[in-house]
Amino acid sequence: MPAAGPTLRRTLQWTSLVALLGCFVVQLFGAQLPSSGPLIVAAAAGLLLDLALRQWFPGPLSTLAKLHCDESVRQLLRDLLTLMALVQLTDIGGAARILLVSGLLCCYGGHYLTRALAVLVRRTRTLPVLTRNIDTSELNLPAAPPALLTKSARRQLLFSVPATAGMLTTIATDDGGWGMAGVGLSLALFVASAGYLATWLLPAKRTPSEQRVVDWFGRWLADYRPDVGLYFSGGSSTAYQANMWLSTLSALDGRPVIVLRERGMMQLIAATDVPIVCLPRVAQLMMLENSTLKMLLHPANAPKTSQVLRIPTLKHAFTNHGESDKLSSCNPYAKVYDEVWVAGPAARRRYAEAEVGVDDRDVVEVGRPQLAPILPYAGPPAAEGPITVLYAPTWEGWTTDPGNTSLILAGENIVRALLADPRVRLHYKPHPMTGSVDSRARAADQRIRAMIAEANAAGASAAHPDQAAREAELARRTAELDALTATAFRPNADEVERMSVQGAPESGRAEAVAAASDAWRTAFWAAQPPAGHLVLTGPRPDIYTCFNQADLLVSDVSSVVSDFLASAKPYAVANTSGLTEEEFKAANPTVRAATILTPEADGLTELLAAVVDPALDELAEERAVLKEYLLGPAEPPSLARFRKAARALCAAADARRARHPQPGEAGEAQSPAPRESTTATVAR
């Protein structure tokens, strides 16, 4: 079905649901009158609507399921009304009626038998360990059964089509043969599906036992000998928090590994050659205690973090997924880690002033290694434009603080003021979690998108003379990057089959992905209209690429501001906190070198003038000072400092193991051989 706007989609799905319920009402009256015409139309339309809703608008059906009116109940009601009409409107004999009813009952028996088998098959295919980028050929994992048989709610509806069609034809023609043929065909489908699904419980198609998988994983740990890992637990919308650290993790000395806890996160981690393991259960997580793993990086706090902290052989460093002046950047939970790794002196002071129990000796300044792609300031744009302004508001957060996001109180005013300047090319990139807590933020986001679309339509920005060629190049680069980063799975593939397909990566894949990503970024920006406004969502283009395109950032108090300072370009922060400008700057050191905007967007005109004329930029020197305060010194490079901190924490883990050896490893505390030559371990 073609994509529809949110409002139209909601209207369509709820209209379809009302129509579905209306079909049952018409079918009931048709059976009671009795009248064959309305009943046949209502029953057929109801079944088709049920299938259509399941395919395109499953949301309303979930509401019905919560009311215990799932597809089985709806099909049973449909069949009962059809049988009621068949008895009253036809003259078929008693034997034929008994055969029809018996056949229908057997169809339901076949349906529930298939459901029971599906539960058994899914249980056998729920492994205690999931992996990615690891060779699983030893396990000989079988392909998944058809999803229609294991987890599709459409199965009963689809397989009931012949029975429903046959009985309706019998009502129309008074010929019982049609009904028996339809019911017979439906019964054959249910029986065949149950028999076919049962073959996945036989040895040839059955997945390995839990113990065999656990033993295999233990051997892999012993052979691979990981030493540094990234631990992550969270929902699907938080995957970006782990993804931002992938490049840094892969650049560390030794053998890295990514440890996940949620099965659904496996495919949300971006393309990487680093081995990924998912350990949903604590029993398998505890296997890390007897492995060579020494330390884990934690980009986020999560309820399941406490489980891995119980492993005494591991050291833990909290890296966070960004730093800002918000309370979340000095969370008291941080004191549970061995060390808290921060970018620069600002974060160290933030923890000290917050008095949340984090010992200053445990705070390690490592910079922000992932900011390396951000290009430094290269001069102002032309006075006549275009001036590229990136508006990247943060989300509303978990508290009711009006200063969390500018979207609700200031977003539309900011965008309206920017669009009013013909020199401005606006790039709008909202936070991926925008609107997840406060519907007002979601509504403001939608209105801003509409404003940008309207401005683009009114401005009719001229395209490049070779626009078609540029778009073709972007399509080619997109396909090339997708081929490298997105694994092609069969539509029926489940997590076991994906684990088999996503084995050890080919040599040189990481370099190929990096080159393809660079080529895609170049093609993407080249294909955009020279002065057109953009709404940028999703992982591509990434925020750092957007920084490189921008002459000016407008944002909120968030890690986006701290990261943008790596470019030394001008930036503005909206003050929707209710504080005065002086109080706002005192409370939030990251905005010290920013132009402070009011909720009415006052100050934008003067700021744009300073962007094109450096002589008017009175905050340039302050930005340079603040950059070092927030992100640390330029030398030594951040990655070098990060590696040094990792080696030191690994050394601390080795020292602890030497003092308290695990059973079977007394006297053994040596490090695994690194993937590449490294400098000697640096003591803390």
C-alpha positions in Angstrom: 0.0 0.0 0.0 1.4 3.5 -0.8 2.8 5.5 2.1 0.2 7.8 3.7 0.5 10.7 6.1 0.0 9.9 9.8 -3.5 11.5 9.9 -4.7 9.8 6.7 -3.2 6.5 7.9 -5.0 6.7 11.2 -8.3 7.6 9.5 -8.0 4.7 7.1 -7.2 2.1 9.8 -10.0 3.1 12.1 -12.4 3.4 9.3 -11.5 -0.1 8.2 -11.9 -1.4 11.7 -15.4 0.1 12.0 -16.3 -1.4 8.6 -15.0 -4.8 9.8 -17.2 -4.6 12.9 -20.1 -3.4 10.7 -19.7 -6.5 8.5 -20.5 -8.7 11.5 -23.6 -6.7 12.3 -24.8 -7.0 8.7 -24.0 -10.7 8.6 -26.0 -11.1 11.9 -29.0 -9.4 10.4 -28.6 -11.4 7.2 -28.6 -14.7 9.1 -31.7 -13.7 11.2 -33.9 -12.3 8.5 -32.8 -14.5 6.7 -31.4 -12.8 3.6 -28.6 -14.3 1.5 -27.5 -11.2 -0.3 -26.4 -9.0 2.6 -25.0 -12.0 4.5 -22.8 -13.2 1.6 -21.5 -9.7 0.9 -20.9 -9.0 4.6 -19.1 -12.3 5.3 -16.9 -12.0 2.2 -16.1 -8.3 2.8 -15.4 -9.0 6.5 -12.9 -11.7 5.8 -11.1 -9.6 3.2 -11.1 -6.6 5.5 -9.6 -8.8 8.3 -6.8 -9.9 6.0 -6.2 -6.3 4.8 -6.0 -4.9 8.3 -3.6 -7.6 9.3 -1.4 -6.8 6.4 -1.4 -3.0 6.4 -3.0 -1.7 9.6 -2.4 -4.2 12.4 -2.7 -1.6 15.2 -6.5 -1.6 15.6 -6.5 -5.5 15.6 -4.1 -5.4 18.5 -6.8 -3.4 20.4 -9.4 -6.1 19.5 -6.9 -8.8 20.7 -6.6 -7.1 24.1 -10.4 -7.3 24.3 -10.1 -11.1 23.7 -11.4 -10.7 20.1 -8.5 -12.0 18.2 -8.5 -13.6 14.7 -9.7 -17.0 16.0 -12.7 -15.5 17.8 -13.6 -13.3 14.8 -13.3 -16.3 12.4 -15.4 -18.4 14.7 -18.1 -15.8 14.9 -18.0 -15.4 11.1 -18.4 -19.2 10.7 -21.2 -19.5 13.2 -23.2 -16.8 11.5 -22.6 -18.4 8.1 -23.7 -21.8 9.4 -26.8 -20.2 10.9 -27.7 -18.7 7.6 -26.8 -22.0 5.7 -29.3 -23.9 7.9 -32.1 -21.4 7.3 -31.5 -20.6 3.6 -30.6 -24.0 2.1 -32.3 -27.4 1.7 -29.2 -29.5 2.0 -29.6 -32.7 3.9 -28.7 -33.5 7.4 -25.7 -35.7 6.5 -24.2 -32.8 4.5 -24.7 -30.4 7.4 -23.0 -32.9 9.8 -20.1 -33.2 7.4 -19.8 -29.4 7.1 -19.8 -28.9 10.8 -17.5 -31.8 11.5 -15.1 -30.5 8.8 -15.1 -27.0 10.3 -14.4 -28.4 13.8 -11.5 -30.4 12.4 -10.2 -27.2 10.7 -10.2 -25.5 14.1 -8.4 -28.6 15.6 -5.8 -28.4 12.8 -5.4 -24.7 13.5 -4.7 -25.1 17.2 -2.5 -28.1 16.5 -0.4 -25.9 14.3 -0.3 -23.2 17.0 0.9 -25.8 19.5 3.6 -27.0 17.1 4.6 -23.4 16.4 5.2 -22.8 20.1 7.4 -26.0 20.3 9.4 -25.0 17.2 9.9 -21.5 18.5 11.1 -22.8 21.8 13.7 -25.1 20.2 14.9 -22.2 18.0 15.3 -19.9 21.0 19.0 -20.3 21.6 20.7 -19.2 24.9 23.4 -17.4 22.9 23.1 -15.4 19.7 26.1 -14.2 17.7 27.0 -12.0 14.8 30.3 -11.8 13.0 31.3 -15.2 14.4 31.6 -18.4 12.4 28.7 -20.8 13.4 29.3 -23.5 10.8 30.1 -26.0 13.6 26.6 -25.7 14.9 25.0 -26.5 11.5 22.0 -24.2 12.2 19.0 -25.1 10.1 16.9 -22.6 8.1 13.7 -21.3 9.7 10.3 -22.6 8.9 7.8 -20.3 7.0 6.8 -17.4 9.2 3.2 -18.0 8.1 3.3 -21.3 10.1 5.2 -20.2 13.2 4.0 -16.7 14.1 1.6 -15.3 11.6 -1.9 -14.3 12.8 -3.0 -14.4 9.1 -2.7 -18.2 9.0 -6.2 -19.0 10.2 -7.8 -16.3 8.1 -5.9 -17.3 4.9 -6.6 -21.0 5.4 -10.3 -20.3 6.1 -10.8 -18.6 2.8 -11.8 -21.8 0.9 -14.2 -22.9 3.7 -15.9 -19.5 3.9 -16.1 -19.2 0.1 -17.5 -22.7 -0.2 -20.2 -22.2 2.4 -21.2 -18.8 1.0 -21.5 -20.4 -2.5 -23.6 -23.2 -1.0 -26.0 -20.5 0.4 -26.2 -18.8 -3.0 -26.6 -22.0 -5.1 -28.3 -24.4 -2.6 -25.6 -26.9 -3.5 -23.9 -28.6 -0.5 -21.0 -29.8 -2.6 -19.4 -26.3 -2.7 -19.4 -26.1 1.0 -17.9 -29.5 1.5 -15.2 -28.9 -1.1 -14.3 -25.6 0.5 -14.2 -27.0 4.0 -12.2 -30.0 2.7 -9.6 -27.7 1.1 -9.2 -25.7 4.3 -8.9 -28.8 6.3 -6.2 -30.1 4.0 -4.3 -26.8 4.4 -4.4 -27.0 8.2 -3.3 -30.6 8.3 -0.6 -30.1 5.7 0.8 -27.1 7.6 0.8 -29.0 10.9 2.6 -31.9 9.3 5.2 -29.7 7.5 5.9 -27.7 10.7 6.4 -30.9 12.7 9.4 -31.8 10.5 11.3 -29.0 12.4 11.1 -31.1 15.5 12.9 -34.0 13.8 16.7 -34.4 14.1 17.4 -33.3 10.5 15.9 -29.8 11.1 16.1 -29.4 14.8 18.4 -26.8 16.2 21.3 -27.8 18.5 20.5 -28.3 22.1 21.1 -25.5 24.6 24.0 -27.4 26.2 25.7 -27.8 22.8 25.3 -24.1 22.0 26.7 -23.1 25.4 29.6 -25.5 25.0 30.3 -24.1 21.6 30.2 -20.5 22.9 32.7 -21.5 25.7 35.1 -22.9 23.1 34.8 -19.7 21.0 35.6 -17.5 24.1 38.6 -19.7 24.7 39.8 -19.5 21.1 39.1 -15.8 20.4 40.3 -14.6 23.9 38.5 -11.2 24.0 40.0 -8.6 26.3 38.0 -5.4 25.8 34.2 -5.3 25.4 31.3 -2.9 25.0 28.3 -3.8 27.1 24.8 -2.6 26.1 21.3 -3.1 27.1 18.3 -1.1 26.1 15.3 -0.6 23.8 15.3 -0.3 20.0 15.3 3.5 20.1 18.5 3.6 22.1 20.7 1.6 19.6 22.4 4.9 18.6 24.0 5.1 22.0 26.0 1.9 21.3 26.6 2.6 17.6 28.5 5.9 18.3 31.2 3.9 20.1 31.7 1.2 17.4 34.6 2.9 15.6 36.4 3.7 18.8 36.0 0.1 20.0 37.3 -1.4 16.8 40.3 0.9 17.0 41.4 -0.3 20.4 44.3 -2.7 21.0 43.5 -6.3 21.5 40.4 -8.3 20.7 37.2 -6.4 21.2 33.7 -7.9 21.6 30.2 -6.4 21.9 28.0 -7.9 24.6 24.2 -7.3 24.2 21.3 -8.5 26.4 18.2 -8.0 24.2 17.7 -10.3 21.2 16.0 -7.5 19.2 19.2 -5.4 19.4 21.2 -7.8 17.3 20.2 -6.3 14.0 20.1 -2.7 15.3 23.9 -2.5 15.9 25.4 -0.8 12.8 27.8 -2.5 10.4 31.0 -3.6 12.2 33.5 -6.4 12.1 33.7 -6.7 15.9 32.1 -9.9 17.1 28.7 -9.4 18.7 27.2 -11.8 21.3 23.8 -11.6 22.8 23.5 -13.2 26.3 19.8 -12.7 27.4 20.2 -15.0 30.5 22.3 -14.3 33.5 23.6 -17.9 33.4 25.4 -17.4 30.1 26.4 -13.9 31.0 28.4 -15.4 34.0 30.5 -17.3 31.5 32.4 -14.1 30.9 33.8 -14.5 34.5 36.0 -17.4 33.4 37.0 -15.8 30.0 39.9 -13.6 29.2 37.7 -10.6 29.0 39.2 -7.8 31.2 37.0 -4.7 30.9 33.7 -3.5 29.6 32.8 -0.1 28.3 29.3 1.1 29.2 27.7 3.8 27.0 24.5 3.8 29.0 23.0 2.9 32.3 20.4 0.1 32.2 18.6 -2.1 34.7 20.5 -5.1 33.5 23.9 -3.4 34.0 23.8 -4.5 37.7 23.9 -8.1 36.5 27.3 -7.8 34.7 28.7 -5.8 37.6 28.5 -8.9 39.7 31.5 -10.4 37.7 34.5 -9.8 39.9 37.1 -10.4 37.2 35.9 -7.5 35.0 36.7 -3.8 35.3 34.0 -1.4 34.1 34.3 2.1 32.6 31.3 4.3 32.0 31.7 6.3 28.8 28.1 7.6 28.5 26.7 8.4 25.0 27.3 12.1 25.1 27.9 14.9 27.6 25.9 17.9 28.5 24.9 20.1 31.4 21.8 18.0 32.1 21.5 16.0 35.3 21.7 12.8 33.3 25.3 13.6 32.6 26.2 13.2 36.3 23.9 10.4 37.3 24.5 8.9 40.8 24.5 5.5 39.2 27.9 6.3 37.7 29.6 5.5 41.1 29.0 1.8 40.6 31.7 1.7 37.8 35.4 1.3 38.4 36.0 4.4 36.3 34.1 7.1 34.7 35.6 8.2 31.4 34.8 11.8 30.4 35.8 14.1 27.6 37.4 16.9 29.5 37.7 19.0 32.7 34.1 20.2 32.4 32.7 16.7 33.1 35.1 16.1 35.9 34.0 19.3 37.6 30.3 18.5 36.9 30.6 15.2 38.9 32.5 16.9 41.7 29.9 19.7 42.1 27.0 17.3 41.8 28.3 15.3 44.8 26.8 12.1 43.6 29.4 9.8 45.1 31.8 9.6 42.1 35.4 9.7 43.4 37.5 12.2 41.5 40.3 9.7 41.3 38.0 7.4 39.3 37.3 10.1 36.7 39.5 9.7 33.6 39.7 12.3 30.8 39.9 10.6 27.5 38.3 13.1 25.1 35.8 12.1 22.4 37.5 9.9 19.9 34.5 9.6 17.6 34.6 13.3 16.9 37.6 12.9 14.6 35.4 13.1 11.4 34.3 16.6 12.4 36.1 19.2 10.2 37.5 22.4 11.7 36.1 25.8 10.9 37.2 26.8 7.4 35.9 30.4 7.2 32.5 32.1 6.8 30.0 31.5 4.1 29.4 34.2 1.4 27.5 37.2 2.7 24.8 36.6 0.0 24.4 33.0 1.1 23.6 30.3 1.3 24.1 30.1 5.0 23.5 26.5 6.1 21.9 26.4 9.6 21.5 23.0 11.4 18.6 23.0 13.8 19.1 19.9 16.0 16.9 20.1 19.0 17.1 17.3 21.6 14.1 15.3 22.9 11.8 16.1 25.8 13.5 13.7 28.2 11.9 11.9 31.1 11.2 15.0 33.3 8.8 17.8 32.8 11.5 20.5 32.7 10.5 22.9 30.0 14.1 23.5 29.2 14.8 20.0 28.1 13.8 20.7 24.4 13.2 23.9 22.5 10.7 22.2 20.2 7.6 22.8 22.4 8.1 26.5 23.3 10.6 27.8 20.7 11.0 25.4 17.8 8.4 26.9 15.5 9.6 30.4 16.2 13.2 29.5 15.4 12.3 27.7 12.2 10.0 30.5 11.1 12.7 33.1 11.7 15.3 31.1 9.8 13.0 30.4 6.9 12.2 34.1 6.6 15.9 34.9 5.7 16.3 34.1 2.0 20.0 33.3 2.5 19.3 30.5 5.0 19.4 26.9 4.0 17.8 25.0 6.9 18.8 21.5 7.8 16.4 20.2 10.5 17.5 17.0 12.4 15.3 16.2 15.4 16.4 13.7 18.1 15.4 10.1 17.2 13.4 9.9 20.5 11.4 13.1 19.9 7.8 12.8 20.9 8.3 9.5 22.7 7.3 11.0 26.0 5.5 14.2 25.3 2.9 14.4 22.6 3.4 18.2 22.4 7.0 17.7 21.2 5.7 15.2 18.5 3.1 17.7 17.4 5.6 20.6 17.2 8.0 18.3 15.2 5.2 17.6 12.7 4.3 21.3 12.3 8.0 22.2 11.7 8.2 19.5 9.0 5.1 21.0 7.4 6.6 24.5 7.5 9.8 23.3 5.8 7.8 21.5 3.1 5.7 24.6 2.5 8.8 26.8 2.3 10.4 24.4 -0.2 7.2 24.4 -2.3 7.0 28.2 -2.3 10.7 28.7 -2.9 11.0 26.2 -5.7 14.8 26.0 -5.3 16.6 25.5 -8.6 18.1 22.1 -9.1 21.6 21.4 -10.3 21.9 21.3 -14.1 22.9 17.6 -13.8 20.5 16.8 -11.1 19.4 13.5 -12.6 23.0 12.3 -12.8 23.6 13.3 -9.2 20.5 11.4 -8.0 21.5 8.4 -10.1 25.0 8.5 -8.4 23.3 8.7 -5.0 21.1 5.7 -5.8 24.2 3.8 -6.9 26.1 4.7 -3.8 23.2 3.8 -1.6 22.8 0.4 -3.2 26.6 -0.2 -2.8 26.5 0.8 0.9 23.4 -1.2 1.6 25.0 -4.3 0.0 27.9 -4.0 2.4 26.0 -3.1 5.6 22.6 -4.8 5.3 22.6 -8.6 5.2 20.0 -10.0 2.8 17.8 -12.4 4.7 15.0 -14.6 3.5 11.5 -13.2 4.4 11.1 -16.2 6.8 14.4 -15.8 8.5 14.4 -15.9 12.3 17.2 -15.1 14.7 18.7 -18.5 14.4 18.9 -18.3 10.6 20.3 -14.7 10.8 22.9 -16.0 13.2 24.0 -18.6 10.6 24.0 -16.1 7.7 25.9 -13.4 9.7 29.0 -15.4 10.3 32.6 -14.3 10.3 33.0 -11.2 8.1 35.1 -11.2 4.9 38.5 -9.8 5.1 38.7 -6.1 4.4 34.9 -5.5 4.9 35.5 -2.8 7.5 37.7 -0.8 5.1 35.2 -1.3 2.3 32.3 -0.1 4.5 34.3 3.0 5.5 35.1 3.9 1.8 31.5 3.3 0.7 30.2 5.4 3.6 32.4 8.3 2.5 31.3 8.0 -1.1 27.7 7.9 0.0 28.0 11.1 2.1 29.6 12.9 -0.9 26.9 11.7 -3.2 24.1 12.6 -0.8 25.1 16.2 -0.3 25.9 16.6 -3.9 22.4 15.5 -4.8 20.6 18.0 -2.6 19.2 21.3 -4.1 21.7 24.2 -3.7 19.4 26.2 -1.5 16.7 23.7 -0.5 15.7 23.0 3.1 16.1 19.5 4.4 14.5 17.3 7.1 17.1 14.8 8.1 16.0 11.7 10.0 17.4 8.2 10.5 21.0 7.1 10.8 22.0 8.6 7.5 23.4 11.2 7.2 24.9 11.0 10.7 25.0 14.1 12.9 28.8 14.6 12.4 28.4 14.8 8.7 25.6 17.4 9.3 28.1 19.4 11.4 30.5 19.5 8.5 27.8 21.0 6.2 26.6 23.6 8.7 27.8 27.1 9.1 25.8 27.5 12.3 24.2 25.2 14.8 21.0 25.9 16.7 20.3 23.4 19.5 19.5 22.9 23.1 21.5 22.0 26.2 22.7 18.6 25.0 25.7 16.6 23.9 25.1 17.9 20.4 26.4 21.3 21.5 29.6 19.8 23.1 30.3 17.7 20.1 29.8 20.7 17.7 32.4 22.7 19.5 35.0 20.4 18.0 34.4 22.4 14.8 34.8 25.8 16.5 31.9 27.2 14.5 29.3 29.5 15.9 26.3 28.0 17.7 23.2 29.1 19.5 21.2 27.6 22.2 17.5 28.2 23.0 16.7 29.2 26.5 13.3 27.8 27.4 14.1 27.1 31.0 12.6 30.3 32.4 16.0 31.4 33.7 17.6 34.7 32.8 20.4 34.6 30.3 23.0 35.1 33.1 21.4 32.3 35.2 21.1 30.1 32.2 24.9 30.5 31.3 25.9 30.0 35.0 23.8 26.7 35.2 25.0 25.4 31.8 28.7 25.8 31.1 28.3 24.3 27.6 26.4 27.4 26.5 29.0 29.9 27.7 30.2 30.6 24.1 26.8 30.4 22.6 24.3 33.0 21.4 21.4 32.6 23.7 18.0 32.6 21.9 14.7 33.5 23.6 11.6 31.4 23.1 10.6 34.1 20.5 13.9 33.4 18.7 15.2 36.9 19.4 18.9 37.3 18.5 18.9 35.2 15.3 19.3 38.2 12.9 22.4 39.5 14.7 23.8 35.9 14.9 23.5 35.4 11.1 25.3 38.7 10.6 28.2 37.4 12.8 28.3 34.1 10.9 29.0 35.8 7.5 31.3 38.5 9.1 33.9 37.2 11.5 34.6 40.7 12.6 31.2 40.7 14.3 31.8 37.3 15.9 32.6 38.2 19.5 32.5 34.6 20.8 35.2 33.0 18.6 37.9 33.1 21.3 35.5 31.9 24.0 34.6 28.9 21.8 38.2 27.9 21.5 38.7 28.0 25.3 35.4 26.2 25.9 36.3 23.5 23.4 39.3 22.5 25.4 37.4 22.7 28.6 34.6 20.4 27.4 36.6 18.1 25.1 40.1 18.2 26.5 43.3 19.2 24.8 44.0 18.5 21.1 47.3 16.7 22.0 47.7 13.9 22.6 44.9 12.9 20.3 41.7 11.6 21.9 42.1 8.1 20.5 45.6 7.9 22.0 44.3 8.9 25.4 41.4 6.5 25.1 43.7 3.6 24.3 46.0 4.5 27.2 43.0 4.4 29.6 41.9 1.1 28.2 45.4 -0.4 28.6 45.6 0.9 32.2 42.2 -0.6 33.1 43.1 -3.9 31.6 46.3 -3.9 33.6 44.3 -3.3 36.8 42.1 -6.3 35.8 45.2 -8.4 35.3 46.6 -7.3 38.7 43.3 -8.2 40.4 43.3 -11.7 38.7 46.9 -12.2 39.9 45.9 -11.5 43.5 42.6 -13.6 43.2 43.1 -16.2 40.5 40.0 -18.1 39.2 39.9 -21.8 39.7 42.1 -23.4 37.0 44.0 -20.3 36.1 46.3 -19.9 39.1 49.4 -18.0 38.1 47.9 -17.2 34.7 47.4 -13.5 34.1 48.9 -12.9 30.8 47.2 -10.9 28.1 46.0 -12.4 24.8 48.1 -11.5 21.8 46.9 -8.2 20.3 45.6 -8.0 16.8 48.4 -5.6 15.9 51.5 -4.4 17.5 50.9 -2.0 20.4 52.8 0.0 22.8 53.6 -1.4 26.2 50.9 -1.4 28.9 50.8 1.9 30.7 50.1 1.7 34.4 47.4 3.8 35.9 
